[in-house]
Structures are given as structure tokens and as C-alpha cells.
């Protein structure tokens, strides 16, 4: 029988392991805490500056009837935004430090798991050596019974060590998962802060441009100032009148679309710009994918209204088709003349109206949608109902918190029903859609909503 040298091996391993764990936990604690305290002081200073600028801004908002008054207002708005940017930069620095510390800890945990696994493998090999020997071989290989019982005692110690090692590995894995989840939240928080800075920077740049125009007008040129006001009003009117495209419904003026979005925002807490961006994105997809009409009420076959192509898998025959027929009947719509989405490369089509809900999803939310718009039966092809439906689904997907990452995640789920990233961090099918929606929301807020709200 092979002599077992477990006792010394096991003791040496655990002495080393405990020494290593305590040392890694103690690394740079003083430095991290000192930096955190410094950042907290800087953040509090920026918050005080923001509060001061807010007071000045509120005081100057009452005096915008002259060039000087508006110029002072713009300066206050710029100062307030710049103070906000400084505060966010300080916050980001703190987040970056936390992320680096968390990443290092996760790497330490990964190394710990690897060491435990190596030790576990050695213990398994020793147990296997014992199990492969018969009881007769054990006794024949020993000079006396003392040696036999010593090996049996060693075998028991190995079994106990195996159990302990299993527990240690499971504990390290669980801790690593917790650390990883915390790290992901930190990364999302950093991205949210960065996006806030980017949006504030755009606003500052736009206001700086307005300030430059005003500085070129002397205090005695109030007539020129009135001309600028008239131009702004004209631009606002053009924005309101510009048509806002809707999928499978007639385009409506942007002013009306904004009214629908604002109403839906008040009901759900979802930003109006995000609601508009989702509807715009779906309209763009409709131009690329096209629309279909039903050709067979039994199989769900549809036909493209543009190309005439037939789609045997146009609408899911059991999940969606019966619901769609019932809905169309209740609304008095002709099923052979009502546009729905054509299927893409995989899956079925059949999504309805500007918000592009499949019938089964609409059926699930129809009571909430109807109550929100004050109608007995909501209509997926009615723009007002579609805006409310999109807002409700976005809210249910988490968009009400209004951070960049939660809004993008809600957009990804709107498109595919899944998060933007897989569990291993790889991009998911809806990430491109989510990124495009967020870009549209930023553009709509800056160049369409803000100019209207400032007039």
C-alpha cells in the first residue's frame, strides 16, 4: 500500500491559505478610505455650488424680456450645468476607484477558487488510492496492525478534508457571484453618470452658442432681439408642425405626438423623449421590414403590401391569431385590410400598430392601456393608445427610473424580451436596437422638446 503523507500536506496548505486570505483583505485599505474621504469632500463642495447656482437661476428666470436679462439667464444656466458636470466627474472618479477595487477582489476570489480546486484534486487522488486497495491488501502490506489503523485514520482525515474543501469552494463561488453582481451595478452607475455628463455638455454647448449670438447684439438693439424671438417662435411652430412618422398608421404632427408622449409620461413616469424614440425606431423598422396583411384566417399566412411576398408563418396560429381576430372584430376593422408586421428571418410577425405589440402581449396589457386612455376598448392602431401602450411596457421593463442603463435595458426588452447583455457579458440581440433608441431619445430631447419647452 502507498504511504499517505496527507497530514503534513494538508496542514501546510491551510496555513498558507489562511495567511494569504488575511493579507489580501488588508491590502491598501488605508489608501482607499483616504481617497474616498477626499472625493466625498469634493462632491459636497460641488453640490453646494449647484445649490447656489440654482438659486441664482430661479432669481433670473423672472427677467428675460431683454437681451441683458436673457443673457444673464443663459449664463446662470451654463454655470449650473457646468457645476453639475463637475459633480458627476467627481462621482465617476469615486465609482472608478470602487470598480478597480472590486475587480481586484474578484480576481483574488478567482485565484482562491483555483487553489481550492487544485487541492481538491490532490485529495481526490489520495482517496482513490485507498479505495483501489482491498482489505486483504491493506493487511498484507502492513508489518503490524498499528500501521493499518494509522492509514485508516489518515483516510478518515482525507474524507473530512474533502468535505471542508467542498464547502470552501462553494463559499468562494457564491462570494464571487455576489462581487460580480455588485461590479455590474457599479459599471451601470458609472455609465449612467457618464451619459448625464454627455447630455449636460450638449446643453451647455447649445446655450453657449445662444449666448454668443446675444453678445453680438448691443444693449441698444432691442429690435434685433425681438427678431431673434420671432425666429425662435417660428422654429418652434415648424417643430410642432413637422410630421412624426408612425408605423402602420398615418403620420401626425410632432406637437400632437409630444402631447401624447407627455400624457403617457405623466401616467407611467417614463420620459417623453424615450417614448417618442421607441415609436420613431419602430417606424424606421417598418420602412425596412415592411407591412403585411392577413391572407388566411386559419393558418395565419400574411402577404407583404409592398412586394406581394407570401409568408406562411405570418402570424402565430394558436398564440396570436385568435386574439387578433377577436380584437379586430371588436374594433370593427377588416382583418384582410389591416396592416400588421411581416415576419423577419426567424419567428412570426403579426405585431400591431405604431407600438408594434404582438396580439398576446396587447391582450395581457389591454385593460391597463384602456384605463389609462379612458376608453372601454383600446385600439393598437390609434396613435394615442399606441403611445400609452409603449409607455406602460417600458415602465414595466424598468424605464421609470430614468437612468441611461435602465432605459436602454427597457428598450432592449421592448424589442426582444431580453436584457441587452447575456449573463457572460456578451451583447444580446437587442443591444443595437437599445443603443439606437437612446441616441434618438437624446436627439429628440435636445433638438425638439427643449426648444418647445423654452418658448
Residue pairs with C-beta under 8 A, 6 or more apart in sequence:
1 133
1 137
1 138
1 141
1 142
1 151
2 129
4 126
4 129
4 130
4 151
4 154
4 155
4 158
6 123
6 126
6 154
6 157
6 158
6 161
7 154
7 157
9 122
10 157
10 161
13 119
17 115
21 112
24 108
28 101
32 97
32 101
35 97
36 94
36 97
39 90
39 93
39 94
39 97
40 94
42 90
43 87
43 90
43 91
43 94
46 83
46 86
46 87
46 90
47 87
49 83
49 86
49 87
50 80
50 83
50 84
50 87
53 76
53 79
53 80
53 83
54 80
56 76
56 79
56 80
57 73
57 76
57 77
57 80
60 69
60 72
60 73
60 76
61 73
63 69
63 72
63 73
64 70
64 73
66 222
66 225
67 214
67 217
67 219
67 221
67 222
67 225
68 219
70 214
70 225
71 211
71 214
71 215
74 207
74 210
74 211
74 214
75 211
77 203
77 207
78 204
78 207
78 208
78 211
81 200
81 203
81 204
81 207
82 204
84 196
84 200
85 197
85 200
85 201
85 204
88 193
88 194
88 196
88 197
88 200
89 197
91 193
92 190
92 193
92 194
92 197
95 186
95 189
95 190
95 193
96 190
98 186
99 183
99 186
99 187
99 190
102 179
102 182
102 183
102 186
103 183
105 179
106 176
106 179
106 180
106 183
109 172
109 175
109 176
109 179
110 176
112 172
113 169
113 172
113 173
113 176
116 165
116 168
116 169
116 172
117 169
119 165
120 162
120 165
120 166
120 169
123 158
123 161
123 162
123 165
124 162
126 158
127 155
127 158
127 159
127 162
130 151
130 155
130 158
133 141
138 148
138 151
139 148
142 148
142 151
188 403
188 405
191 404
191 405
192 403
192 404
192 405
195 404
196 404
199 442
199 445
199 446
202 442
202 446
203 446
203 450
206 446
213 228
214 225
214 228
217 224
217 225
217 228
232 451
232 454
232 455
233 455
235 451
236 451
236 452
236 455
239 254
239 255
239 448
239 451
239 452
240 253
240 254
240 255
240 258
240 452
241 253
241 254
241 255
242 253
242 254
243 251
243 252
243 253
243 254
244 251
244 252
244 253
244 254
244 256
244 257
244 276
244 279
244 280
245 251
245 280
245 283
245 284
246 252
246 279
246 283
246 354
246 383
246 386
247 279
247 282
247 283
247 285
247 286
247 291
247 341
247 353
247 354
247 356
248 286
248 291
248 339
248 340
248 341
248 352
248 353
248 354
248 381
249 353
249 354
249 381
249 382
249 383
249 386
252 383
254 448
255 452
256 383
257 276
257 279
257 383
257 387
258 272
258 276
258 448
258 449
258 452
260 383
260 384
260 387
260 388
261 272
261 273
261 275
261 276
261 387
261 391
262 272
263 384
263 387
263 388
264 270
264 272
264 275
264 372
264 387
264 388
264 390
264 391
264 392
265 271
265 272
265 275
265 391
267 372
267 388
267 391
267 392
268 372
268 388
268 391
268 392
268 394
268 395
268 400
269 395
269 400
269 402
270 391
270 394
270 395
270 399
270 400
270 402
271 399
271 402
271 407
271 441
271 445
272 449
273 441
273 442
273 444
273 445
273 449
274 394
274 399
274 407
274 410
274 411
274 437
274 441
275 387
275 390
275 391
275 394
276 440
276 441
276 444
277 411
277 437
277 438
277 440
277 441
277 444
278 355
278 390
278 394
278 411
278 414
278 437
279 354
279 355
279 386
279 387
279 390
280 440
280 444
281 411
281 433
281 436
281 437
281 440
282 354
282 355
282 356
283 354
285 356
286 341
286 356
289 341
289 342
289 344
290 304
290 305
290 306
290 307
290 342
291 304
291 305
291 306
291 339
291 340
291 341
291 342
292 302
292 303
292 304
292 305
292 311
292 314
292 339
292 340
292 341
292 342
292 349
293 302
293 303
293 305
293 336
293 337
293 338
293 339
293 340
294 300
294 301
294 302
294 314
294 315
294 324
294 335
294 336
294 338
294 340
295 301
295 302
295 303
295 310
295 314
295 336
297 321
297 325
297 335
298 317
299 312
299 317
300 313
300 314
300 315
300 316
300 317
300 320
300 321
300 348
300 350
301 310
301 311
301 312
301 314
302 310
302 311
302 314
302 315
302 340
302 342
302 343
302 349
302 350
303 309
303 310
303 311
303 314
304 311
304 342
305 339
309 342
311 342
311 343
311 349
313 343
313 347
313 348
313 349
314 340
314 342
314 343
314 348
314 349
314 350
315 321
315 324
315 340
315 348
315 349
315 350
315 359
316 348
316 350
316 358
316 360
319 359
319 360
320 348
320 350
320 358
320 359
320 360
321 350
321 359
323 359
323 360
323 362
323 363
324 335
324 340
324 350
324 352
324 359
325 335
327 352
327 359
327 362
327 363
327 380
328 334
328 335
328 338
330 377
331 377
331 379
333 381
338 381
340 349
340 350
340 351
340 352
341 349
341 350
341 351
341 352
341 356
342 349
343 349
343 350
348 358
350 358
350 359
351 357
351 358
352 358
352 359
352 362
352 380
352 381
353 379
353 380
353 381
353 382
353 385
353 386
354 381
354 383
354 386
354 387
354 390
355 380
355 386
355 387
355 389
355 390
355 393
357 365
357 380
357 389
357 393
361 393
362 369
362 380
362 389
365 389
365 392
365 393
366 377
366 378
368 392
369 378
369 385
369 388
369 389
369 392
370 376
370 377
370 378
372 388
372 392
373 384
373 385
373 388
375 385
378 385
378 388
378 389
379 385
380 386
380 389
390 414
393 414
394 407
394 410
394 411
394 414
395 410
397 409
397 410
397 413
397 414
398 406
398 409
398 410
398 413
399 406
399 407
399 410
399 411
404 438
407 438
407 441
408 420
408 434
408 435
408 437
408 438
409 419
409 420
409 434
411 430
411 433
411 434
411 437
411 438
412 418
412 419
412 420
412 428
412 430
412 431
412 433
412 434
413 419
413 430
414 430
414 433
415 429
415 430
415 433
415 434
416 428
416 429
416 430
416 433
418 428
418 429
418 430
419 428
420 427
420 428
420 430
420 431
420 434
421 427
421 428
421 431
422 428
